[in-house]
């Protein structure tokens, strides 16, 4: 992936919110990352350590909440979690693949902890 | 002395307590939000000019430029087309595509592994959109990063060549899940490579049941009329009888 670019966007968002709230420093950045977002944990953390220097998040840690891939079968009107590492969303009811994803693609800054 | 120590301890306890009580700010903001704003603006601009746009994604070497080269040549008498080409370096692809007289704008991304909507916005400035009907965006050859970036396209086309192995959709599910159309390219090589076509199609069905699949060879011309049909249908036009190329 392109974790350095993503981390820069994450830091921009975090700093903007922290400044708006008059915070002196960011202690923790809470992220929600989908299983199929394409983000790799180690690359993300490595990039974060490098990019946070000189920002309000200089001392901050990343708290990543992984969001599982959840699909929806229209035929069965049923939501189910996708266990396949290949992203094959087979409905446990009718065993047909579905293309409708409810969650698992997200990549968002959820919260900040500041001082 | 003792008193002072006590004060120090008291201060450090106080400091610890405030540390625990770090303020929490709810953000809930998508990291792609800025890109998505540019993408929405691109989409609006392209729709206003009645231009259909295809974002072409694939691994390097799966035949994007060859497919586009033939498409531009064969459809030139019937459609007003242009290409935006993304590469890390060189404008070789744009030059290749311009050979037939087509308009090609090269974006050199430097070290960036994908195109972003803001880059496409700048490339659109170099085109006369009012005179266009169909715009191809040839993304940087990469099956991971480009999948996450909306560029403002009408549809995403993922190319998957017979030289890559039948399990590509399993290895890169995200990009295939985003696809409106999958082109199985270099179909003329399938036999010599021992490419298991049925397994590849089954993998596509499992990972990307939403995608239409067409098998093409830009070299032999096999399947190209089906691709052209898709393009004319996207434009809401009937394909002219003599547009079959082959």
Interface residues (C-beta under 8 A of the other chain):
Chain A: X1 X2 X5 X6 X9 X10 X13 X14 X17 X18 X21 X23 X27 X28 X30 X36 X37 X38 X86 X87 X88 X90 X96 X97 X98 X99 X101 X105 X106 X107 X108 X109 X110 X111 X112 X113 X114 X115
Chain B: X18 X19 X22 X23 X24 X25 X26 X27 X28 X29 X30 X31 X32 X33 X34 X112 X113 X114 X144 X145 X147 X148 X169 X170 X171 X173 X174 X177 X205 X206 X207 X208 X209 X210 X211
